[in-house]
Amino acid sequence: MSEEISFVGAGRSGSMFAIFFKGLGYPVKFIIDCIPEKAVELSKRVPGAIAGGMELLKELSGAVFISVNDDAIRDVFLRIWEQNTSPEYFFHFSGAHSSALFEEAAKAGKGVGSLHPNISISDPEKALRRIRNVDCIIEGNEKGLRFLTNFLHKASLSVSIIGKKDKVLYHTAAVFSANFTQVLFEISRRLYVEAGLPDETARRIVSNYASVILERIKSEDLIGTLTGPAIRNDVETIKKETEELKKLSQDLSELYELLSKTIISFKGRGNLEHKADN
């Protein structure tokens, strides 16, 4: 691959991909961050990359990957664009935002897109070890998609394409999978402990349930294999447990009730309905 790539923002996604792509022999030219020390630290893992602060933005060319917080992507792009329109491609790693953040570049004939790896990157080092099994979801204009598709396929990564209008719903799905599940498992652990179990036992029970669910996800109907009071429509048990949770937290009680109603509404359905229930 002859097109040089650069990373603006030494964030978690950018760090993971900079190290990964450099390891595959791709030319990483710049690593730039508003805190130059962060860029320099990352460059130690990316030999040959020029690291520094935002003064290097005017030197960018080739493909630029912006790895900053979602609410800063647009501002960082404009900061680049106002002083340097040389880069041929602009990409970001947000799951929620689309390539519309780069509208000026798209109108100028540049390739634009977004690349979202479906992996938790709380720890880039651990994420790197799992990246080969990750599904990368991309969207963008034709030029940007062509670049990203070729780029990721050469790295032997799995790639799927979605449309701009689908990004918000797509990221919502990721939030349910990656965020809400962890919170629900943590609530379960705390409730077990509150009920008198040692933390070690609580963690083991939650882990065992999680392992079974993970196996089911691969091939089974998750709703069809559900057990518990909601799927049995055991109203009395749901009422008792809702009241018990109120002693600990009104929010938890309401969450329990809402999830129970959701399970009941899913029973017998194959898909989410597009119209809200009356």
N, C-alpha and C positions, 0 to 999 in steps of 0.2 A: 504494500500500500504506500503510494508516494505522497498522498496528502498528509501534511503534518497536522497534528492535533494539539490543542492547548486547553488548559482548564483554568477558569476564572472562579475562584472560591475553592478553598481547600476543605470543602465540606465532606461529609461521610461518603456520599455517592461518588463525588469526584475523586476522592482519595482512593476508593476501592477500584474504580475504573482506570485511573491513571496508573496505578501499580500493576493492575492486570494487563492492560494493553501494552505497557512498556515491557512487561515480562514476555509478551508474545512477539516483541520486536518492532512494534509500531512506533513511529517517531513522535514523541511527546516533546514539543518545543518549549512551551511556557507553562509555568504554574504560578498563578497570580492570586494574591489575596490582599484585602484591605489591612490585614495584619501580616506584614511581610515575613515575620518569623514563622508563621504557620506554613507559608509557602515553602520556605527554606527547609523546614523540618520534613515536609512531604517529599521534597526533591531528593532527600537522602535515599528514598526508596525508588526514585525514578532517575537513574543516572543520565546525565546529559541534558536534563531539562533546566532551563533558565528560570530561576525563582526570584520573586520580588513583589513589590507593591503595585498599586494601581497606575503608577507612572508608565508601566510596561504595556498598558492597554493599546497605546498607539502603535505598538510593534506587532500586534496580532495579525495573523493571516491564516489561510487554510480553514480548518474546522475548529470552532470554538464551542466548548462545552461549559455552560454556566452552572456551577454547583453552589448555590446559595439558598437561603430560606425562600419559600414560595413568594412571600410578599416583597422580596427584594429583586426578583428575577428581572422584572420589567425595568426597574431603575438602573440595574447594572448593564442591561442590554443597551439602554439609551445612552448611558455614559460611554460605552464603547462606540456606538453608532455615530454619536456627535463628533467624535474625533478620528474615527477610523472605520471606513466602509470596505476595507480590503478583504476581510474574511469572506470566504465563499459559502460557509455554512455556519448556522447558529442552532445550538441545541440546549435543552435543559433537562433536568432529571425529575421534575415535579410529576406526581401522579395525578394531581387535581387540575393543573393548568395545561392548556393546549399551546400549540405553536403560534396561536394568535398573538401572543406576547411579542412576537418578532415581526409584526405586520409590515413595518417599514422595510425590513430586509427582504421579505417575501415579494413586496411590490417592486423591489429593485432587482428581482430575478435570482436572489440567493436561495440556497436550500435551507429550509427551516424544519424543525421537528422537536419532539420530546421523546425521551427514552426513560422508561420507568421499570426498574428491575423489581420483580415481585419477591423481595427478600427483606427481612429486617436488618438494617445496617446500624444498629446501636453500637456494634463493634466491627469496624471495617476489616480487621484481621480475620475474625471468625467468618464474616460474610465472604471474604475471598476464598475460603476453603470450600464454600458451598456454591459458588457462582456458576459452576458448570451445570448444575441442575436447576438453574433459575429460568423462569419464563420472562423474557424482556418484552414489554409492550411498547409499541412505538406508534406515533402519528405524526403527520406533517404534510408538507406539499410534496409533489411528485419527485422533485429533485432531492429534497431532504430524505424522503423515504428510501429512495434508491441508494443513497450514500449509507444510511443507517443499516439497511438490510444487508448490503454487501459487507459492510464493516463487521456486523455482528455474526453473520454466517461464517466469515473467515475465521472468527474467533470461536467457532463451533458452539455458539449460544442459540437457544431456542427463541424465535422471534414471532410475534403476532402483531397484526396491524388493526387499529381501531380508528374511528373517525373523530374529528374535533368535538362534535356534539355529544359524544359518548364518554368523554374524559371524566366528567363529574360523577356519573353513575358508576363508571369503572373504579374510580378511586374510593367511592363509598363502599363498594364490595371489598376492596382491600382493607378499609378501616374495620369492617366487620370481621374479616379473617385474621388480620394481624394485631389489631388493637383491642377490640371488644372481647374477643375470646380470652386474651390474657387477663383482662380485668375480671371477667366472669370466673375464671379459674382462681384468681386471687381472692375474690369474694368467697368462693367455696372454701378455700383454705382457711380463711379467717373465721368463717362460721363453724367449721369443724373444731378449730381451736377454742372458740367461744363455748362450744358444746362440751369441752373438757378433754379433747384429744390432744396428745403431744404434737408439736409442730411437725416432727419427722413423720409421724403416722399420717397426719393431714396431707402432707406433701405426697406421700406414697399413694394414698387413695386417689387424690386428684390426678396424679401422673398416670395411674392405671386406667382411670376413666378416659383420660386424654388419648392414651395409646389405642384403646378400643375404637374411639371416634375417628382417629387418624386412619386406621385400617378400613373403617366403613366408608370414609370419604372416597376412597379409590374406586369403589365399584358398586356400593349399595345405595339404596334409597334412604337417606338419613331420616326423613320424616316417618317412613314406613317402619324403621327399626327403633323408633323412640319408645321409651317406657316412662312411667311416672304418672303423677296425678292428673296433669293437664291432658295427656293423650287419652287417659281413661275417663276424662271429664268428671273427675272426683271432686265435686264442688266443695264438700265439707273439708277435705284435707287442704285444698287450696286456701279456703277461708281461714283455717287454723294457722297455717304457716304464714299467711299474709299478716294476721294479727300478731303472731310471735315476732315477726320481723319489725313491726312498728315499734316494739320495745327497744330495738337497737337503732333503727333508722327509718324515718318516713320514706326517704328516697329509695332505700332498698326494698321496702314493702311495695312501693308503687312499681318498681322495676320488676319484681317477682310477679306481680299481678299482670303487668303488661306482657311479659314474656309468656306467661301461662295463656293469656288470651290469644297471643300470636300462634302458639302451638295448636290451640284448639281451632283457630281459623285456617291453619295450614293442613289440618287433618283432611285427607281426601283430595287435596289439591296437588297438582303437579307443578304449577308455576305461580309466581306472584301475580295477583290481579292488578290490572291497570286502573281500575276504579276503586276508590275508597269505599269501605263498607258503610252502609247507612246506620 
